[in-house]
Amino acid sequence: MGVFVFLPLVLPLTAWPIARLAEQHLHPRTATRLLTAVAAVMALCSTVCLALVMVVGTAQLPGNPLPDGWSDPEVRAAVPYDEVVGKAAIPALCAVVAASARALWRHGRVRRRAHRALAGLPGTGVAVLPDDVPYAYALPGGRRDRVVVSTALLDCLEPGERRALFAHERAHLAAGHHRFLLTVRLAALANPFLRPLRTAVSYTAERWADETAARTVGDRRTVATAIGKAALVSRGTPVATLAGLAAPGPVPRRVAALLGPAPAVRTWPPVFTSVGLAAWAAAAGTAVSAMSSANAAVTMFLILRAATPL
């Protein structure tokens, strides 16, 4: 197994260039899907390898419930510096599991509270709340997906800008952006090196909804104006885990992108460009990470099987 067990822990560094370049050069839909897939695979691979190293560390602890043969020198020799990294992997994996569980619990609690707050309203696709705080966000799940918006924000927008707002939020729901955002959030918790991908997906998901709204409304400038106004008057969405028109982030970049031409739709960037080379580097890093984790898992399985008395 050797050093291959450590590769998935650091290979997310190969995705940093594409995280930055995808925002600028790829269609938001392509960027969101690509970055989310890379983050999910790399996070899974690094977690698997961290768990394998943890097994070696746990087997060295006195009184552990694992078979005695798992602490044999042949097993420890499979992991370089087993005494140090094996024991360090135990709290590291516990921290990953605890952080991921907390994120899932908080995500579910936010959605449950939001749905309970709308329980007494008609079951329409749009819920307009009388509130002095301007906000708008997409609320998935429950009996049906809903767009939630306050009267304070609607009062700040012209009729065309209101259509842009609703088109933007419906785009979030139709494309399931909450799933992409939750996936990269968990991936960043599993491996801190994946945080740039989480930041990038948070932006590209909003840009994806911007472009969908622009096609629906038929006027890119109207969508840009709606985003600018919402950002100026809004204090942010009530809940940070829900996507919204004025979600925190580089709003001026979103407005500038909408004032320019629509991005070209490509399934994969051209090879001999900066973004193309970065995409292939991320793909190669993801493939190596997957192969390394698979090799480590199979090798550890065979070693532990041989060390386990029948």
CORQUI-V514177 format. One record per residue. N is the residue number from 1. RES is the residue in three letters. SS is DSSP state (A for helix, B for strand, O for the rest). D_FIRST is the distance of its C-alpha to the first C-alpha in Angstrom with 2 decimals. Layout:
# CORQUI-V514177
N,RES,SS,D_FIRST + N,RES,SS,D_FIRST
This chain:
# CORQUI-V514177
1,MET,O,0.00 + 2,GLY,O,3.81 + 3,VAL,O,6.57 + 4,PHE,A,5.86 + 5,VAL,A,6.22 + 6,PHE,A,9.45 + 7,LEU,A,10.83 + 8,PRO,A,12.61 + 9,LEU,A,14.30 + 10,VAL,A,16.06 + 11,LEU,A,16.47 + 12,PRO,A,19.62 + 13,LEU,A,21.31 + 14,THR,A,21.61 + 15,ALA,A,23.93 + 16,TRP,A,26.38 + 17,PRO,A,28.61 + 18,ILE,A,29.13 + 19,ALA,A,29.87 + 20,ARG,A,32.78 + 21,LEU,A,33.97 + 22,ALA,A,33.88 + 23,GLU,A,36.56 + 24,GLN,A,38.84 + 25,HIS,A,38.39 + 26,LEU,O,37.21 + 27,HIS,O,39.32 + 28,PRO,A,38.60 + 29,ARG,A,37.74 + 30,THR,A,35.17 + 31,ALA,A,33.74 + 32,THR,A,33.50 + 33,ARG,A,31.74 + 34,LEU,A,29.31 + 35,LEU,A,28.36 + 36,THR,A,28.10 + 37,ALA,A,25.79 + 38,VAL,A,23.48 + 39,ALA,A,23.57 + 40,ALA,A,22.99 + 41,VAL,A,19.92 + 42,MET,A,18.29 + 43,ALA,A,19.32 + 44,LEU,A,17.95 + 45,CYS,A,14.48 + 46,SER,A,14.44 + 47,THR,A,15.87 + 48,VAL,A,13.35 + 49,CYS,A,10.46 + 50,LEU,A,13.06 + 51,ALA,A,13.82 + 52,LEU,A,10.42 + 53,VAL,A,10.58 + 54,MET,A,14.21 + 55,VAL,A,13.76 + 56,VAL,A,12.29 + 57,GLY,A,15.19 + 58,THR,A,17.71 + 59,ALA,A,17.11 + 60,GLN,O,18.28 + 61,LEU,O,21.49 + 62,PRO,O,24.56 + 63,GLY,O,26.16 + 64,ASN,O,23.30 + 65,PRO,O,23.78 + 66,LEU,O,20.35 + 67,PRO,O,20.35 + 68,ASP,A,20.59 + 69,GLY,A,17.89 + 70,TRP,A,15.23 + 71,SER,A,16.08 + 72,ASP,O,15.63 + 73,PRO,A,14.13 + 74,GLU,A,11.58 + 75,VAL,A,10.24 + 76,ARG,A,10.67 + 77,ALA,O,8.99 + 78,ALA,O,5.47 + 79,VAL,O,6.75 + 80,PRO,O,8.91 + 81,TYR,O,12.52 + 82,ASP,A,11.98 + 83,GLU,A,15.76 + 84,VAL,A,16.62 + 85,VAL,A,14.18 + 86,GLY,A,13.85 + 87,LYS,A,17.62 + 88,ALA,A,18.16 + 89,ALA,A,16.25 + 90,ILE,A,18.86 + 91,PRO,A,21.88 + 92,ALA,A,20.16 + 93,LEU,A,19.37 + 94,CYS,A,22.82 + 95,ALA,A,24.40 + 96,VAL,A,22.91 + 97,VAL,A,24.13 + 98,ALA,A,27.46 + 99,ALA,A,28.08 + 100,SER,A,27.35 + 101,ALA,A,29.57 + 102,ARG,A,32.26 + 103,ALA,A,32.21 + 104,LEU,A,32.59 + 105,TRP,A,35.33 + 106,ARG,A,37.14 + 107,HIS,A,36.95 + 108,GLY,A,38.43 + 109,ARG,A,41.03 + 110,VAL,A,42.19 + 111,ARG,A,42.76 + 112,ARG,A,44.48 + 113,ARG,A,46.78 + 114,ALA,A,47.62 + 115,HIS,A,48.51 + 116,ARG,A,50.58 + 117,ALA,A,52.46 + 118,LEU,O,53.46 + 119,ALA,O,54.33 + 120,GLY,O,58.08 + 121,LEU,O,58.18 + 122,PRO,O,58.89 + 123,GLY,O,55.89 + 124,THR,O,56.07 + 125,GLY,O,53.29 + 126,VAL,B,54.55 + 127,ALA,B,55.28 + 128,VAL,B,57.57 + 129,LEU,B,57.73 + 130,PRO,O,60.71 + 131,ASP,O,59.00 + 132,ASP,O,59.95 + 133,VAL,O,56.33 + 134,PRO,O,55.30 + 135,TYR,O,52.03 + 136,ALA,B,50.61 + 137,TYR,B,47.34 + 138,ALA,B,45.83 + 139,LEU,B,45.32 + 140,PRO,O,43.27 + 141,GLY,O,43.34 + 142,GLY,O,46.09 + 143,ARG,O,48.79 + 144,ARG,O,48.50 + 145,ASP,O,47.02 + 146,ARG,B,49.44 + 147,VAL,B,50.30 + 148,VAL,B,51.55 + 149,VAL,B,53.85 + 150,SER,B,56.38 + 151,THR,A,60.00 + 152,ALA,A,59.69 + 153,LEU,A,57.29 + 154,LEU,A,59.33 + 155,ASP,O,62.45 + 156,CYS,O,60.87 + 157,LEU,O,60.17 + 158,GLU,O,62.48 + 159,PRO,A,62.55 + 160,GLY,A,60.43 + 161,GLU,A,57.88 + 162,ARG,A,57.76 + 163,ARG,A,56.94 + 164,ALA,A,54.12 + 165,LEU,A,52.82 + 166,PHE,A,52.83 + 167,ALA,A,51.28 + 168,HIS,A,48.45 + 169,GLU,A,47.72 + 170,ARG,A,48.04 + 171,ALA,A,45.52 + 172,HIS,A,42.99 + 173,LEU,A,43.67 + 174,ALA,A,43.82 + 175,ALA,A,40.46 + 176,GLY,O,38.73 + 177,HIS,A,37.76 + 178,HIS,A,37.13 + 179,ARG,A,34.05 + 180,PHE,A,32.61 + 181,LEU,A,33.49 + 182,LEU,A,31.98 + 183,THR,A,28.70 + 184,VAL,A,28.23 + 185,ARG,A,29.45 + 186,LEU,A,26.77 + 187,ALA,A,24.12 + 188,ALA,A,25.41 + 189,LEU,A,25.26 + 190,ALA,A,21.62 + 191,ASN,O,20.73 + 192,PRO,A,23.58 + 193,PHE,A,22.60 + 194,LEU,A,23.99 + 195,ARG,A,27.43 + 196,PRO,A,28.99 + 197,LEU,A,28.35 + 198,ARG,A,30.11 + 199,THR,A,33.02 + 200,ALA,A,33.25 + 201,VAL,A,33.30 + 202,SER,A,35.97 + 203,TYR,A,38.07 + 204,THR,A,37.46 + 205,ALA,A,38.24 + 206,GLU,A,41.56 + 207,ARG,A,42.21 + 208,TRP,A,41.52 + 209,ALA,A,44.15 + 210,ASP,A,46.45 + 211,GLU,A,46.41 + 212,THR,A,47.01 + 213,ALA,A,49.90 + 214,ALA,A,51.31 + 215,ARG,A,51.43 + 216,THR,A,53.00 + 217,VAL,A,55.62 + 218,GLY,O,56.20 + 219,ASP,O,56.55 + 220,ARG,A,53.68 + 221,ARG,A,55.95 + 222,THR,A,56.90 + 223,VAL,A,53.28 + 224,ALA,A,52.72 + 225,THR,A,55.85 + 226,ALA,A,54.82 + 227,ILE,A,51.45 + 228,GLY,A,53.21 + 229,LYS,A,55.84 + 230,ALA,A,53.42 + 231,ALA,A,51.30 + 232,LEU,A,54.45 + 233,VAL,A,55.90 + 234,SER,O,52.83 + 235,ARG,O,51.10 + 236,GLY,O,47.98 + 237,THR,O,47.22 + 238,PRO,O,47.75 + 239,VAL,O,44.08 + 240,ALA,O,41.27 + 241,THR,O,39.01 + 242,LEU,O,41.58 + 243,ALA,O,42.06 + 244,GLY,O,45.52 + 245,LEU,O,47.80 + 246,ALA,O,47.92 + 247,ALA,O,44.38 + 248,PRO,O,43.20 + 249,GLY,O,41.90 + 250,PRO,O,43.23 + 251,VAL,A,46.41 + 252,PRO,A,48.11 + 253,ARG,A,45.37 + 254,ARG,A,45.83 + 255,VAL,A,49.57 + 256,ALA,A,49.31 + 257,ALA,A,47.10 + 258,LEU,A,49.67 + 259,LEU,A,52.50 + 260,GLY,O,50.90 + 261,PRO,O,50.40 + 262,ALA,O,48.10 + 263,PRO,O,44.57 + 264,ALA,O,43.78 + 265,VAL,O,41.69 + 266,ARG,O,38.74 + 267,THR,O,35.77 + 268,TRP,O,33.74 + 269,PRO,O,34.87 + 270,PRO,O,35.96 + 271,VAL,O,33.25 + 272,PHE,O,35.08 + 273,THR,O,35.73 + 274,SER,A,34.05 + 275,VAL,A,33.20 + 276,GLY,A,32.07 + 277,LEU,A,29.66 + 278,ALA,A,28.38 + 279,ALA,A,27.96 + 280,TRP,A,25.97 + 281,ALA,A,23.75 + 282,ALA,A,23.16 + 283,ALA,A,22.59 + 284,ALA,A,20.06 + 285,GLY,A,18.24 + 286,THR,A,18.38 + 287,ALA,A,17.13 + 288,VAL,A,14.10 + 289,SER,A,13.45 + 290,ALA,A,13.93 + 291,MET,A,11.73 + 292,SER,A,8.74 + 293,SER,A,9.54 + 294,ALA,A,10.25 + 295,ASN,A,7.14 + 296,ALA,A,5.32 + 297,ALA,A,8.61 + 298,VAL,A,9.04 + 299,THR,A,6.14 + 300,MET,A,7.34 + 301,PHE,A,10.75 + 302,LEU,A,10.77 + 303,ILE,A,9.81 + 304,LEU,A,12.39 + 305,ARG,A,14.75 + 306,ALA,A,14.84 + 307,ALA,A,15.42 + 308,THR,O,18.11 + 309,PRO,O,21.50 + 310,LEU,O,23.64
